[in-house]
Amino acid sequence: MKAKIAGLVIAIAAVSPACATDYTSVKALSAQTGLSERQVRMVVGCPPCYVEYLTSYDRTREKFVKAIGKVNYDRLMSGQPIKLSNGEEVQLRVAQADER
C-alpha cells in the first residue's frame, strides 16, 4: 500500500511542473479576455489538470481565441510574445518537466 502511494506522489510531482505558467501573464490575459485566471491557465497550460476540462474546455478556448485573435493565440501558444490591446506585452513561460 505504501508503495502505491509513493508511486502516485512521484507521478504527480513529475507532471505538476509541466502545468505551471507565468502568473503575471495569466493575470493580464485574464483581464484581457474576461476569463478567470483558472480558465486562462486551463486554456494555455495543462487542460487535463483541471476538473472542468471535460465540460468547458472547448467553449472556454473559443472565448479566449475570440478575445485575443487567432494569430495572437497561435503566437502565444508557440512561445512568442504578443501585445494586448492595452499595450502590455505578454509571453507564456511553460515549465518543462526537466526544469525541477
Buried (B, 14 or more C-beta within 10 A) or exposed (E): EEEEEEEEEEEEEEEBBBBBBBEEBBEBBBBBBEBEBEBBBBBBBBBEBBEEBEEBBEEBBEBBBEBBEEEBBEBBEEEEEBEBEEEBEBEBEBBEEEEE
